[in-house]
Amino acid sequence: MGKIKSKQVKRASKELMENGINFHDDFEKNKNILGSEMPSKKMRNKMAGYLSRFMNQQKKEAAKLEVKK
């Protein structure tokens, strides 16, 4: 149950990625990137965690596609 994120976190993360901000699969790096833009520490940490998990999933999917070729 702890891995479910709110629509607000997902929507805001998607908007930031569409704006051209490059995120990493590392929580600390994402936290530093979001540091100046987030209004609260709690929201920053939720978004950094979601983005880290999302980027890891993207890497795994890309690796699976390369293996199939």
mmCIF file as Biopython writes it, N, C-alpha, C and O atoms, coordinates in Angstrom:
data_model
#
loop_
_atom_site.group_PDB
_atom_site.id
_atom_site.type_symbol
_atom_site.label_atom_id
_atom_site.label_alt_id
_atom_site.label_comp_id
_atom_site.label_asym_id
_atom_site.label_entity_id
_atom_site.label_seq_id
_atom_site.pdbx_PDB_ins_code
_atom_site.Cartn_x
_atom_site.Cartn_y
_atom_site.Cartn_z
_atom_site.occupancy
_atom_site.B_iso_or_equiv
_atom_site.auth_seq_id
_atom_site.auth_asym_id
_atom_site.pdbx_PDB_model_num
ATOM 1   N N  . MET A ? 1  ? 0.804  -1.192 0.000   1.0 0.0 1  A 1 
ATOM 2   C CA . MET A ? 1  ? 0.000  0.000  0.000   1.0 0.0 1  A 1 
ATOM 3   C C  . MET A ? 1  ? 0.852  1.263  0.000   1.0 0.0 1  A 1 
ATOM 4   O O  . MET A ? 1  ? 0.358  2.313  -0.410  1.0 0.0 1  A 1 
ATOM 5   N N  . GLY A ? 2  ? 2.079  1.215  0.429   1.0 0.0 2  A 1 
ATOM 6   C CA . GLY A ? 2  ? 2.897  2.392  0.545   1.0 0.0 2  A 1 
ATOM 7   C C  . GLY A ? 2  ? 3.404  2.950  -0.775  1.0 0.0 2  A 1 
ATOM 8   O O  . GLY A ? 2  ? 3.937  4.059  -0.801  1.0 0.0 2  A 1 
ATOM 9   N N  . LYS A ? 3  ? 3.256  2.213  -1.874  1.0 0.0 3  A 1 
ATOM 10  C CA . LYS A ? 3  ? 3.792  2.649  -3.153  1.0 0.0 3  A 1 
ATOM 11  C C  . LYS A ? 3  ? 2.777  3.398  -4.007  1.0 0.0 3  A 1 
ATOM 12  O O  . LYS A ? 3  ? 3.095  3.775  -5.135  1.0 0.0 3  A 1 
ATOM 13  N N  . ILE A ? 4  ? 1.589  3.620  -3.513  1.0 0.0 4  A 1 
ATOM 14  C CA . ILE A ? 4  ? 0.568  4.341  -4.265  1.0 0.0 4  A 1 
ATOM 15  C C  . ILE A ? 4  ? 0.773  5.836  -4.050  1.0 0.0 4  A 1 
ATOM 16  O O  . ILE A ? 4  ? 0.806  6.309  -2.914  1.0 0.0 4  A 1 
ATOM 17  N N  . LYS A ? 5  ? 0.909  6.569  -5.139  1.0 0.0 5  A 1 
ATOM 18  C CA . LYS A ? 5  ? 1.117  8.015  -5.068  1.0 0.0 5  A 1 
ATOM 19  C C  . LYS A ? 5  ? -0.146 8.736  -5.523  1.0 0.0 5  A 1 
ATOM 20  O O  . LYS A ? 5  ? -0.918 8.206  -6.323  1.0 0.0 5  A 1 
ATOM 21  N N  . SER A ? 6  ? -0.348 9.927  -5.018  1.0 0.0 6  A 1 
ATOM 22  C CA . SER A ? 6  ? -1.538 10.696 -5.346  1.0 0.0 6  A 1 
ATOM 23  C C  . SER A ? 6  ? -1.456 11.231 -6.780  1.0 0.0 6  A 1 
ATOM 24  O O  . SER A ? 6  ? -0.381 11.284 -7.379  1.0 0.0 6  A 1 
ATOM 25  N N  . LYS A ? 7  ? -2.606 11.621 -7.309  1.0 0.0 7  A 1 
ATOM 26  C CA . LYS A ? 7  ? -2.659 12.185 -8.652  1.0 0.0 7  A 1 
ATOM 27  C C  . LYS A ? 7  ? -1.862 13.476 -8.728  1.0 0.0 7  A 1 
ATOM 28  O O  . LYS A ? 7  ? -1.267 13.787 -9.760  1.0 0.0 7  A 1 
ATOM 29  N N  . GLN A ? 8  ? -1.851 14.219 -7.643  1.0 0.0 8  A 1 
ATOM 30  C CA . GLN A ? 8  ? -1.133 15.485 -7.622  1.0 0.0 8  A 1 
ATOM 31  C C  . GLN A ? 8  ? 0.366  15.262 -7.834  1.0 0.0 8  A 1 
ATOM 32  O O  . GLN A ? 8  ? 0.998  16.001 -8.589  1.0 0.0 8  A 1 
ATOM 33  N N  . VAL A ? 9  ? 0.931  14.261 -7.184  1.0 0.0 9  A 1 
ATOM 34  C CA . VAL A ? 9  ? 2.358  13.964 -7.323  1.0 0.0 9  A 1 
ATOM 35  C C  . VAL A ? 9  ? 2.656  13.514 -8.746  1.0 0.0 9  A 1 
ATOM 36  O O  . VAL A ? 9  ? 3.626  13.966 -9.355  1.0 0.0 9  A 1 
ATOM 37  N N  . LYS A ? 10 ? 1.823  12.623 -9.277  1.0 0.0 10 A 1 
ATOM 38  C CA . LYS A ? 10 ? 2.045  12.115 -10.630 1.0 0.0 10 A 1 
ATOM 39  C C  . LYS A ? 10 ? 1.899  13.210 -11.674 1.0 0.0 10 A 1 
ATOM 40  O O  . LYS A ? 10 ? 2.707  13.300 -12.599 1.0 0.0 10 A 1 
ATOM 41  N N  . ARG A ? 11 ? 0.882  14.034 -11.534 1.0 0.0 11 A 1 
ATOM 42  C CA . ARG A ? 11 ? 0.623  15.095 -12.506 1.0 0.0 11 A 1 
ATOM 43  C C  . ARG A ? 11 ? 1.750  16.119 -12.498 1.0 0.0 11 A 1 
ATOM 44  O O  . ARG A ? 11 ? 2.225  16.523 -13.560 1.0 0.0 11 A 1 
ATOM 45  N N  . ALA A ? 12 ? 2.174  16.537 -11.336 1.0 0.0 12 A 1 
ATOM 46  C CA . ALA A ? 12 ? 3.237  17.535 -11.229 1.0 0.0 12 A 1 
ATOM 47  C C  . ALA A ? 12 ? 4.560  16.973 -11.754 1.0 0.0 12 A 1 
ATOM 48  O O  . ALA A ? 12 ? 5.323  17.694 -12.398 1.0 0.0 12 A 1 
ATOM 49  N N  . SER A ? 13 ? 4.834  15.716 -11.489 1.0 0.0 13 A 1 
ATOM 50  C CA . SER A ? 13 ? 6.061  15.092 -11.979 1.0 0.0 13 A 1 
ATOM 51  C C  . SER A ? 13 ? 6.059  15.015 -13.495 1.0 0.0 13 A 1 
ATOM 52  O O  . SER A ? 13 ? 7.074  15.281 -14.139 1.0 0.0 13 A 1 
ATOM 53  N N  . LYS A ? 14 ? 4.928  14.654 -14.058 1.0 0.0 14 A 1 
ATOM 54  C CA . LYS A ? 14 ? 4.818  14.568 -15.513 1.0 0.0 14 A 1 
ATOM 55  C C  . LYS A ? 14 ? 5.025  15.933 -16.150 1.0 0.0 14 A 1 
ATOM 56  O O  . LYS A ? 14 ? 5.698  16.040 -17.175 1.0 0.0 14 A 1 
ATOM 57  N N  . GLU A ? 15 ? 4.458  16.974 -15.558 1.0 0.0 15 A 1 
ATOM 58  C CA . GLU A ? 15 ? 4.622  18.328 -16.087 1.0 0.0 15 A 1 
ATOM 59  C C  . GLU A ? 15 ? 6.083  18.762 -16.047 1.0 0.0 15 A 1 
ATOM 60  O O  . GLU A ? 15 ? 6.571  19.383 -16.991 1.0 0.0 15 A 1 
ATOM 61  N N  . LEU A ? 16 ? 6.779  18.442 -14.970 1.0 0.0 16 A 1 
ATOM 62  C CA . LEU A ? 16 ? 8.192  18.818 -14.866 1.0 0.0 16 A 1 
ATOM 63  C C  . LEU A ? 16 ? 9.031  18.077 -15.906 1.0 0.0 16 A 1 
ATOM 64  O O  . LEU A ? 16 ? 9.955  18.655 -16.478 1.0 0.0 16 A 1 
ATOM 65  N N  . MET A ? 17 ? 8.720  16.807 -16.154 1.0 0.0 17 A 1 
ATOM 66  C CA . MET A ? 17 ? 9.464  16.053 -17.166 1.0 0.0 17 A 1 
ATOM 67  C C  . MET A ? 17 ? 9.190  16.614 -18.557 1.0 0.0 17 A 1 
ATOM 68  O O  . MET A ? 17 ? 10.096 16.662 -19.389 1.0 0.0 17 A 1 
ATOM 69  N N  . GLU A ? 18 ? 7.960  17.037 -18.822 1.0 0.0 18 A 1 
ATOM 70  C CA . GLU A ? 18 ? 7.629  17.615 -20.121 1.0 0.0 18 A 1 
ATOM 71  C C  . GLU A ? 18 ? 8.292  18.974 -20.330 1.0 0.0 18 A 1 
ATOM 72  O O  . GLU A ? 18 ? 8.517  19.379 -21.470 1.0 0.0 18 A 1 
ATOM 73  N N  . ASN A ? 19 ? 8.604  19.678 -19.254 1.0 0.0 19 A 1 
ATOM 74  C CA . ASN A ? 19 ? 9.276  20.971 -19.347 1.0 0.0 19 A 1 
ATOM 75  C C  . ASN A ? 19 ? 10.761 20.838 -19.659 1.0 0.0 19 A 1 
ATOM 76  O O  . ASN A ? 19 ? 11.445 21.847 -19.828 1.0 0.0 19 A 1 
ATOM 77  N N  . GLY A ? 20 ? 11.265 19.627 -19.738 1.0 0.0 20 A 1 
ATOM 78  C CA . GLY A ? 20 ? 12.648 19.423 -20.141 1.0 0.0 20 A 1 
ATOM 79  C C  . GLY A ? 20 ? 13.622 19.217 -18.995 1.0 0.0 20 A 1 
ATOM 80  O O  . GLY A ? 20 ? 14.833 19.224 -19.217 1.0 0.0 20 A 1 
ATOM 81  N N  . ILE A ? 21 ? 13.140 19.036 -17.799 1.0 0.0 21 A 1 
ATOM 82  C CA . ILE A ? 21 ? 14.034 18.782 -16.670 1.0 0.0 21 A 1 
ATOM 83  C C  . ILE A ? 21 ? 14.431 17.310 -16.693 1.0 0.0 21 A 1 
ATOM 84  O O  . ILE A ? 21 ? 13.570 16.432 -16.728 1.0 0.0 21 A 1 
ATOM 85  N N  . ASN A ? 22 ? 15.718 17.047 -16.672 1.0 0.0 22 A 1 
ATOM 86  C CA . ASN A ? 22 ? 16.213 15.674 -16.695 1.0 0.0 22 A 1 
ATOM 87  C C  . ASN A ? 22 ? 16.354 15.154 -15.276 1.0 0.0 22 A 1 
ATOM 88  O O  . ASN A ? 22 ? 17.026 15.761 -14.443 1.0 0.0 22 A 1 
ATOM 89  N N  . PHE A ? 23 ? 15.718 14.031 -15.012 1.0 0.0 23 A 1 
ATOM 90  C CA . PHE A ? 23 ? 15.776 13.406 -13.699 1.0 0.0 23 A 1 
ATOM 91  C C  . PHE A ? 23 ? 16.587 12.128 -13.771 1.0 0.0 23 A 1 
ATOM 92  O O  . PHE A ? 23 ? 16.828 11.592 -14.853 1.0 0.0 23 A 1 
ATOM 93  N N  . HIS A ? 24 ? 17.010 11.641 -12.605 1.0 0.0 24 A 1 
ATOM 94  C CA . HIS A ? 24 ? 17.862 10.462 -12.504 1.0 0.0 24 A 1 
ATOM 95  C C  . HIS A ? 24 ? 17.117 9.358  -11.763 1.0 0.0 24 A 1 
ATOM 96  O O  . HIS A ? 24 ? 16.002 9.555  -11.280 1.0 0.0 24 A 1 
ATOM 97  N N  . ASP A ? 25 ? 17.745 8.208  -11.686 1.0 0.0 25 A 1 
ATOM 98  C CA . ASP A ? 25 ? 17.159 7.110  -10.922 1.0 0.0 25 A 1 
ATOM 99  C C  . ASP A ? 25 ? 17.626 7.130  -9.468  1.0 0.0 25 A 1 
ATOM 100 O O  . ASP A ? 25 ? 17.378 6.183  -8.721  1.0 0.0 25 A 1 
ATOM 101 N N  . ASP A ? 26 ? 18.298 8.204  -9.070  1.0 0.0 26 A 1 
ATOM 102 C CA . ASP A ? 26 ? 18.797 8.357  -7.710  1.0 0.0 26 A 1 
ATOM 103 C C  . ASP A ? 26 ? 17.936 9.376  -6.955  1.0 0.0 26 A 1 
ATOM 104 O O  . ASP A ? 26 ? 17.744 10.498 -7.423  1.0 0.0 26 A 1 
ATOM 105 N N  . PHE A ? 27 ? 17.427 8.986  -5.804  1.0 0.0 27 A 1 
ATOM 106 C CA . PHE A ? 27 ? 16.550 9.832  -5.002  1.0 0.0 27 A 1 
ATOM 107 C C  . PHE A ? 27 ? 17.226 11.136 -4.610  1.0 0.0 27 A 1 
ATOM 108 O O  . PHE A ? 27 ? 16.620 12.201 -4.722  1.0 0.0 27 A 1 
ATOM 109 N N  . GLU A ? 28 ? 18.465 11.073 -4.155  1.0 0.0 28 A 1 
ATOM 110 C CA . GLU A ? 28 ? 19.166 12.269 -3.672  1.0 0.0 28 A 1 
ATOM 111 C C  . GLU A ? 28 ? 19.369 13.293 -4.788  1.0 0.0 28 A 1 
ATOM 112 O O  . GLU A ? 28 ? 19.225 14.494 -4.559  1.0 0.0 28 A 1 
ATOM 113 N N  . LYS A ? 29 ? 19.700 12.828 -5.988  1.0 0.0 29 A 1 
ATOM 114 C CA . LYS A ? 29 ? 19.887 13.753 -7.104  1.0 0.0 29 A 1 
ATOM 115 C C  . LYS A ? 29 ? 18.567 14.425 -7.463  1.0 0.0 29 A 1 
ATOM 116 O O  . LYS A ? 29 ? 18.530 15.630 -7.715  1.0 0.0 29 A 1 
ATOM 117 N N  . ASN A ? 30 ? 17.487 13.653 -7.488  1.0 0.0 30 A 1 
ATOM 118 C CA . ASN A ? 30 ? 16.171 14.216 -7.789  1.0 0.0 30 A 1 
ATOM 119 C C  . ASN A ? 30 ? 15.740 15.207 -6.716  1.0 0.0 30 A 1 
ATOM 120 O O  . ASN A ? 30 ? 15.127 16.233 -7.011  1.0 0.0 30 A 1 
ATOM 121 N N  . LYS A ? 31 ? 16.065 14.890 -5.482  1.0 0.0 31 A 1 
ATOM 122 C CA . LYS A ? 31 ? 15.717 15.787 -4.374  1.0 0.0 31 A 1 
ATOM 123 C C  . LYS A ? 31 ? 16.430 17.126 -4.526  1.0 0.0 31 A 1 
ATOM 124 O O  . LYS A ? 31 ? 15.842 18.179 -4.281  1.0 0.0 31 A 1 
ATOM 125 N N  . ASN A ? 32 ? 17.687 17.083 -4.928  1.0 0.0 32 A 1 
ATOM 126 C CA . ASN A ? 32 ? 18.430 18.322 -5.134  1.0 0.0 32 A 1 
ATOM 127 C C  . ASN A ? 32 ? 17.884 19.123 -6.318  1.0 0.0 32 A 1 
ATOM 128 O O  . ASN A ? 32 ? 17.827 20.351 -6.261  1.0 0.0 32 A 1 
ATOM 129 N N  . ILE A ? 33 ? 17.488 18.441 -7.376  1.0 0.0 33 A 1 
ATOM 130 C CA . ILE A ? 33 ? 16.914 19.117 -8.542  1.0 0.0 33 A 1 
ATOM 131 C C  . ILE A ? 33 ? 15.619 19.817 -8.158  1.0 0.0 33 A 1 
ATOM 132 O O  . ILE A ? 33 ? 15.381 20.952 -8.569  1.0 0.0 33 A 1 
ATOM 133 N N  . LEU A ? 34 ? 14.780 19.149 -7.372  1.0 0.0 34 A 1 
ATOM 134 C CA . LEU A ? 34 ? 13.483 19.697 -6.983  1.0 0.0 34 A 1 
ATOM 135 C C  . LEU A ? 34 ? 13.567 20.680 -5.822  1.0 0.0 34 A 1 
ATOM 136 O O  . LEU A ? 34 ? 12.585 21.364 -5.531  1.0 0.0 34 A 1 
ATOM 137 N N  . GLY A ? 35 ? 14.686 20.768 -5.167  1.0 0.0 35 A 1 
ATOM 138 C CA . GLY A ? 35 ? 14.829 21.557 -3.951  1.0 0.0 35 A 1 
ATOM 139 C C  . GLY A ? 35 ? 14.346 22.983 -4.025  1.0 0.0 35 A 1 
ATOM 140 O O  . GLY A ? 35 ? 13.673 23.458 -3.110  1.0 0.0 35 A 1 
ATOM 141 N N  . SER A ? 36 ? 14.676 23.675 -5.095  1.0 0.0 36 A 1 
ATOM 142 C CA . SER A ? 36 ? 14.313 25.086 -5.178  1.0 0.0 36 A 1 
ATOM 143 C C  . SER A ? 36 ? 12.905 25.317 -5.712  1.0 0.0 36 A 1 
ATOM 144 O O  . SER A ? 36 ? 12.373 26.421 -5.591  1.0 0.0 36 A 1 
ATOM 145 N N  . GLU A ? 37 ? 12.294 24.289 -6.301  1.0 0.0 37 A 1 
ATOM 146 C CA . GLU A ? 37 ? 11.000 24.469 -6.946  1.0 0.0 37 A 1 
ATOM 147 C C  . GLU A ? 37 ? 9.803  24.031 -6.099  1.0 0.0 37 A 1 
ATOM 148 O O  . GLU A ? 37 ? 8.672  24.412 -6.401  1.0 0.0 37 A 1 
ATOM 149 N N  . MET A ? 38 ? 10.022 23.259 -5.072  1.0 0.0 38 A 1 
ATOM 150 C CA . MET A ? 38 ? 8.914  22.705 -4.292  1.0 0.0 38 A 1 
ATOM 151 C C  . MET A ? 38 ? 8.556  23.600 -3.111  1.0 0.0 38 A 1 
ATOM 152 O O  . MET A ? 38 ? 9.437  24.156 -2.455  1.0 0.0 38 A 1 
ATOM 153 N N  . PRO A ? 39 ? 7.270  23.735 -2.845  1.0 0.0 39 A 1 
ATOM 154 C CA . PRO A ? 39 ? 6.842  24.567 -1.717  1.0 0.0 39 A 1 
ATOM 155 C C  . PRO A ? 39 ? 7.056  23.905 -0.353  1.0 0.0 39 A 1 
ATOM 156 O O  . PRO A ? 39 ? 7.199  24.600 0.653   1.0 0.0 39 A 1 
ATOM 157 N N  . SER A ? 40 ? 7.079  22.574 -0.308  1.0 0.0 40 A 1 
ATOM 158 C CA . SER A ? 40 ? 7.241  21.906 0.978   1.0 0.0 40 A 1 
ATOM 159 C C  . SER A ? 40 ? 8.206  20.730 0.857   1.0 0.0 40 A 1 
ATOM 160 O O  . SER A ? 40 ? 8.374  20.153 -0.217  1.0 0.0 40 A 1 
ATOM 161 N N  . LYS A ? 41 ? 8.823  20.394 1.957   1.0 0.0 41 A 1 
ATOM 162 C CA . LYS A ? 41 ? 9.774  19.293 1.995   1.0 0.0 41 A 1 
ATOM 163 C C  . LYS A ? 41 ? 9.078  17.961 1.758   1.0 0.0 41 A 1 
ATOM 164 O O  . LYS A ? 41 ? 9.611  17.094 1.066   1.0 0.0 41 A 1 
ATOM 165 N N  . LYS A ? 42 ? 7.904  17.796 2.323   1.0 0.0 42 A 1 
ATOM 166 C CA . LYS A ? 42 ? 7.168  16.544 2.189   1.0 0.0 42 A 1 
ATOM 167 C C  . LYS A ? 42 ? 6.805  16.276 0.722   1.0 0.0 42 A 1 
ATOM 168 O O  . LYS A ? 42 ? 6.972  15.157 0.237   1.0 0.0 42 A 1 
ATOM 169 N N  . MET A ? 43 ? 6.321  17.277 0.032   1.0 0.0 43 A 1 
ATOM 170 C CA . MET A ? 43 ? 5.965  17.131 -1.381  1.0 0.0 43 A 1 
ATOM 171 C C  . MET A ? 43 ? 7.203  16.873 -2.225  1.0 0.0 43 A 1 
ATOM 172 O O  . MET A ? 43 ? 7.168  16.053 -3.143  1.0 0.0 43 A 1 
ATOM 173 N N  . ARG A ? 44 ? 8.306  17.569 -1.922  1.0 0.0 44 A 1 
ATOM 174 C CA . ARG A ? 44 ? 9.554  17.362 -2.651  1.0 0.0 44 A 1 
ATOM 175 C C  . ARG A ? 44 ? 10.015 15.918 -2.536  1.0 0.0 44 A 1 
ATOM 176 O O  . ARG A ? 44 ? 10.411 15.304 -3.528  1.0 0.0 44 A 1 
ATOM 177 N N  . ASN A ? 45 ? 9.963  15.377 -1.324  1.0 0.0 45 A 1 
ATOM 178 C CA . ASN A ? 45 ? 10.421 14.008 -1.115  1.0 0.0 45 A 1 
ATOM 179 C C  . ASN A ? 45 ? 9.514  13.000 -1.802  1.0 0.0 45 A 1 
ATOM 180 O O  . ASN A ? 45 ? 9.997  12.006 -2.345  1.0 0.0 45 A 1 
ATOM 181 N N  . LYS A ? 46 ? 8.210  13.239 -1.789  1.0 0.0 46 A 1 
ATOM 182 C CA . LYS A ? 46 ? 7.282  12.332 -2.480  1.0 0.0 46 A 1 
ATOM 183 C C  . LYS A ? 46 ? 7.550  12.322 -3.979  1.0 0.0 46 A 1 
ATOM 184 O O  . LYS A ? 46 ? 7.582  11.267 -4.611  1.0 0.0 46 A 1 
ATOM 185 N N  . MET A ? 47 ? 7.741  13.505 -4.532  1.0 0.0 47 A 1 
ATOM 186 C CA . MET A ? 47 ? 7.986  13.593 -5.966  1.0 0.0 47 A 1 
ATOM 187 C C  . MET A ? 47 ? 9.338  13.013 -6.350  1.0 0.0 47 A 1 
ATOM 188 O O  . MET A ? 47 ? 9.453  12.353 -7.383  1.0 0.0 47 A 1 
ATOM 189 N N  . ALA A ? 48 ? 10.354 13.246 -5.545  1.0 0.0 48 A 1 
ATOM 190 C CA . ALA A ? 48 ? 11.682 12.700 -5.830  1.0 0.0 48 A 1 
ATOM 191 C C  . ALA A ? 48 ? 11.645 11.174 -5.785  1.0 0.0 48 A 1 
ATOM 192 O O  . ALA A ? 48 ? 12.270 10.519 -6.619  1.0 0.0 48 A 1 
ATOM 193 N N  . GLY A ? 49 ? 10.929 10.606 -4.835  1.0 0.0 49 A 1 
ATOM 194 C CA . GLY A ? 49 ? 10.798 9.159  -4.751  1.0 0.0 49 A 1 
ATOM 195 C C  . GLY A ? 49 ? 10.030 8.595  -5.927  1.0 0.0 49 A 1 
ATOM 196 O O  . GLY A ? 49 ? 10.414 7.568  -6.486  1.0 0.0 49 A 1 
ATOM 197 N N  . TYR A ? 50 ? 8.951  9.254  -6.307  1.0 0.0 50 A 1 
ATOM 198 C CA . TYR A ? 50 ? 8.164  8.794  -7.450  1.0 0.0 50 A 1 
ATOM 199 C C  . TYR A ? 50 ? 8.994  8.853  -8.731  1.0 0.0 50 A 1 
ATOM 200 O O  . TYR A ? 50 ? 8.983  7.911  -9.523  1.0 0.0 50 A 1 
ATOM 201 N N  . LEU A ? 51 ? 9.710  9.952  -8.933  1.0 0.0 51 A 1 
ATOM 202 C CA . LEU A ? 51 ? 10.520 10.095 -10.135 1.0 0.0 51 A 1 
ATOM 203 C C  . LEU A ? 51 ? 11.658 9.072  -10.180 1.0 0.0 51 A 1 
ATOM 204 O O  . LEU A ? 51 ? 11.994 8.569  -11.252 1.0 0.0 51 A 1 
ATOM 205 N N  . SER A ? 52 ? 12.247 8.766  -9.037  1.0 0.0 52 A 1 
ATOM 206 C CA . SER A ? 52 ? 13.310 7.757  -8.989  1.0 0.0 52 A 1 
ATOM 207 C C  . SER A ? 52 ? 12.769 6.397  -9.396  1.0 0.0 52 A 1 
ATOM 208 O O  . SER A ? 52 ? 13.385 5.684  -10.188 1.0 0.0 52 A 1 
ATOM 209 N N  . ARG A ? 53 ? 11.636 6.050  -8.860  1.0 0.0 53 A 1 
ATOM 210 C CA . ARG A ? 53 ? 11.009 4.772  -9.183  1.0 0.0 53 A 1 
ATOM 211 C C  . ARG A ? 53 ? 10.602 4.719  -10.656 1.0 0.0 53 A 1 
ATOM 212 O O  . ARG A ? 53 ? 10.790 3.699  -11.319 1.0 0.0 53 A 1 
ATOM 213 N N  . PHE A ? 54 ? 10.050 5.812  -11.161 1.0 0.0 54 A 1 
ATOM 214 C CA . PHE A ? 54 ? 9.620  5.892  -12.550 1.0 0.0 54 A 1 
ATOM 215 C C  . PHE A ? 54 ? 10.811 5.740  -13.502 1.0 0.0 54 A 1 
ATOM 216 O O  . PHE A ? 54 ? 10.721 5.026  -14.500 1.0 0.0 54 A 1 
ATOM 217 N N  . MET A ? 55 ? 11.915 6.406  -13.196 1.0 0.0 55 A 1 
ATOM 218 C CA . MET A ? 55 ? 13.096 6.326  -14.054 1.0 0.0 55 A 1 
ATOM 219 C C  . MET A ? 55 ? 13.704 4.921  -14.035 1.0 0.0 55 A 1 
ATOM 220 O O  . MET A ? 55 ? 14.193 4.441  -15.057 1.0 0.0 55 A 1 
ATOM 221 N N  . ASN A ? 56 ? 13.674 4.265  -12.871 1.0 0.0 56 A 1 
ATOM 222 C CA . ASN A ? 56 ? 14.150 2.877  -12.801 1.0 0.0 56 A 1 
ATOM 223 C C  . ASN A ? 56 ? 13.294 1.970  -13.662 1.0 0.0 56 A 1 
ATOM 224 O O  . ASN A ? 56 ? 13.819 1.087  -14.340 1.0 0.0 56 A 1 
ATOM 225 N N  . GLN A ? 57 ? 11.984 2.171  -13.648 1.0 0.0 57 A 1 
ATOM 226 C CA . GLN A ? 57 ? 11.080 1.374  -14.476 1.0 0.0 57 A 1 
ATOM 227 C C  . GLN A ? 57 ? 11.361 1.608  -15.954 1.0 0.0 57 A 1 
ATOM 228 O O  . GLN A ? 57 ? 11.332 0.667  -16.747 1.0 0.0 57 A 1 
ATOM 229 N N  . GLN A ? 58 ? 11.631 2.846  -16.328 1.0 0.0 58 A 1 
ATOM 230 C CA . GLN A ? 58 ? 11.930 3.163  -17.719 1.0 0.0 58 A 1 
ATOM 231 C C  . GLN A ? 58 ? 13.206 2.451  -18.176 1.0 0.0 58 A 1 
ATOM 232 O O  . GLN A ? 58 ? 13.261 1.933  -19.291 1.0 0.0 58 A 1 
ATOM 233 N N  . LYS A ? 59 ? 14.223 2.425  -17.325 1.0 0.0 59 A 1 
ATOM 234 C CA . LYS A ? 59 ? 15.470 1.747  -17.667 1.0 0.0 59 A 1 
ATOM 235 C C  . LYS A ? 59 ? 15.253 0.243  -17.853 1.0 0.0 59 A 1 
ATOM 236 O O  . LYS A ? 59 ? 15.786 -0.354 -18.789 1.0 0.0 59 A 1 
ATOM 237 N N  . LYS A ? 60 ? 14.466 -0.369 -16.953 1.0 0.0 60 A 1 
ATOM 238 C CA . LYS A ? 60 ? 14.200 -1.790 -17.055 1.0 0.0 60 A 1 
ATOM 239 C C  . LYS A ? 60 ? 13.430 -2.126 -18.323 1.0 0.0 60 A 1 
ATOM 240 O O  . LYS A ? 60 ? 13.720 -3.129 -18.975 1.0 0.0 60 A 1 
ATOM 241 N N  . GLU A ? 61 ? 12.450 -1.298 -18.681 1.0 0.0 61 A 1 
ATOM 242 C CA . GLU A ? 61 ? 11.684 -1.535 -19.902 1.0 0.0 61 A 1 
ATOM 243 C C  . GLU A ? 61 ? 12.568 -1.400 -21.139 1.0 0.0 61 A 1 
ATOM 244 O O  . GLU A ? 61 ? 12.432 -2.174 -22.087 1.0 0.0 61 A 1 
ATOM 245 N N  . ALA A ? 62 ? 13.470 -0.421 -21.135 1.0 0.0 62 A 1 
ATOM 246 C CA . ALA A ? 62 ? 14.386 -0.235 -22.258 1.0 0.0 62 A 1 
ATOM 247 C C  . ALA A ? 62 ? 15.323 -1.419 -22.396 1.0 0.0 62 A 1 
ATOM 248 O O  . ALA A ? 62 ? 15.637 -1.847 -23.507 1.0 0.0 62 A 1 
ATOM 249 N N  . ALA A ? 63 ? 15.774 -1.951 -21.253 1.0 0.0 63 A 1 
ATOM 250 C CA . ALA A ? 63 ? 16.665 -3.110 -21.283 1.0 0.0 63 A 1 
ATOM 251 C C  . ALA A ? 63 ? 15.940 -4.339 -21.821 1.0 0.0 63 A 1 
ATOM 252 O O  . ALA A ? 63 ? 16.526 -5.125 -22.566 1.0 0.0 63 A 1 
ATOM 253 N N  . LYS A ? 64 ? 14.678 -4.513 -21.452 1.0 0.0 64 A 1 
ATOM 254 C CA . LYS A ? 64 ? 13.893 -5.647 -21.954 1.0 0.0 64 A 1 
ATOM 255 C C  . LYS A ? 64 ? 13.705 -5.561 -23.453 1.0 0.0 64 A 1 
ATOM 256 O O  . LYS A ? 64 ? 13.773 -6.576 -24.147 1.0 0.0 64 A 1 
ATOM 257 N N  . LEU A ? 65 ? 13.468 -4.354 -23.964 1.0 0.0 65 A 1 
ATOM 258 C CA . LEU A ? 65 ? 13.291 -4.178 -25.393 1.0 0.0 65 A 1 
ATOM 259 C C  . LEU A ? 65 ? 14.572 -4.467 -26.163 1.0 0.0 65 A 1 
ATOM 260 O O  . LEU A ? 65 ? 14.517 -5.004 -27.269 1.0 0.0 65 A 1 
ATOM 261 N N  . GLU A ? 66 ? 15.724 -4.118 -25.595 1.0 0.0 66 A 1 
ATOM 262 C CA . GLU A ? 66 ? 16.998 -4.392 -26.240 1.0 0.0 66 A 1 
ATOM 263 C C  . GLU A ? 66 ? 17.293 -5.882 -26.267 1.0 0.0 66 A 1 
ATOM 264 O O  . GLU A ? 66 ? 17.870 -6.380 -27.234 1.0 0.0 66 A 1 
ATOM 265 N N  . VAL A ? 67 ? 16.910 -6.593 -25.230 1.0 0.0 67 A 1 
ATOM 266 C CA . VAL A ? 67 ? 17.149 -8.028 -25.162 1.0 0.0 67 A 1 
ATOM 267 C C  . VAL A ? 67 ? 16.308 -8.765 -26.201 1.0 0.0 67 A 1 
ATOM 268 O O  . VAL A ? 67 ? 16.765 -9.740 -26.797 1.0 0.0 67 A 1 
ATOM 269 N N  . LYS A ? 68 ? 15.090 -8.300 -26.414 1.0 0.0 68 A 1 
ATOM 270 C CA . LYS A ? 68 ? 14.182 -8.940 -27.374 1.0 0.0 68 A 1 
ATOM 271 C C  . LYS A ? 68 ? 14.658 -8.765 -28.805 1.0 0.0 68 A 1 
ATOM 272 O O  . LYS A ? 68 ? 14.325 -9.585 -29.660 1.0 0.0 68 A 1 
ATOM 273 N N  . LYS A ? 69 ? 15.432 -7.713 -29.096 1.0 0.0 69 A 1 
ATOM 274 C CA . LYS A ? 69 ? 15.906 -7.476 -30.454 1.0 0.0 69 A 1 
ATOM 275 C C  . LYS A ? 69 ? 17.040 -8.358 -30.785 1.0 0.0 69 A 1 
ATOM 276 O O  . LYS A ? 69 ? 17.568 -8.294 -31.895 1.0 0.0 69 A 1 
#
